[in-house]
Amino acid sequence: MVQNKSLMPVRRLFDIVVLIGLCLLTGCTLMPGADKLTRLLNPNAQSASVQPVTDAAGKRVALKTFTPGNKSPYVVFGQTYEVLPTSIGYREIGIASWYGKKFHGRLTSNGEVYDMYQLSAAHKSLPLPTEVKVTNLDNGKSVVVRVNDRGPFHDDRVIDLSFKTAEKLGFADQGTAPVVVETFVRLSDKRTNQLTDKNISFYLQVGAFTKQAGAEKLQKIVASLLASHEMAAIEVKILPSETALKLIHKVWLGPIKDQQKRDQIVQWLEQANLGRPIPVAVSAW
């Protein structure tokens, strides 16, 4: 069958309009499919991802696989974020939230389809994908989850979990929970032997208040106490814990790896009449 060449540009334009329309209907982004648009506009053009690259000697160089979600830096709501060069050794204490039906079926930053009934998570700076262990500090429950999306873009939150993940951690009936997020290293990973001295992180809970003002007051006192002993680098955070009846604001220190430092801090807190803190040890795997 002989094609009418004069109709080809019109057909290509029609294809593009249909593609854009489908994306608008499904809520997808055009960025991951930008290469398809290029081929529609110019069917003879090569994809940038398959073009051979050579060095100064003319020898072909292997290209790294590009993941759109690992673009760094990137900007969201006017705020600039940078992706960490590696996930090894990452460990942070903070607030976790979860997302569900509103985003169910949409594409993640990693180009995968978000399923609220599967274990997954979103993080602002960890490389995609990364496996992390998340521990709920309210109940001690832990789960290993794969980070494949970006977010949550709130200053007070460190990770956004799928509904299923929040359910396993025991806070799906709440909006948030205090957690420790740590890189998960499988025992079969050759790097494990290099990380054996870092596989446990230690924290101290120094207080819990129904009113945030009380937690903030203790936070300042503890931070000042640590600074006077040249330990200002140790973080003092307020972590809200939701309960069925009220919101509890807990003051946490850590991580504190050195046993001697932990013992010293406990002693200083007791001498300052701030009570004896509750120690918490969290394993990274």
PyMOL commands that set and color helices and strands:
alter all, ss='L'
color gray80, all
select helices_A, chain A and resi 5-26+34-41+68-70+101-103+163-168+190-194+196-198+212-228+259-271
alter helices_A, ss='H'
color red, helices_A
select strands_A, chain A and resi 53-54+60-61+74-76+79-81+91-99+121-122+130-136+142-149+157-162+176-183+200-209+236-242+247-253+278-283
alter strands_A, ss='S'
color yellow, strands_A
deselect
rebuild
show_as cartoon
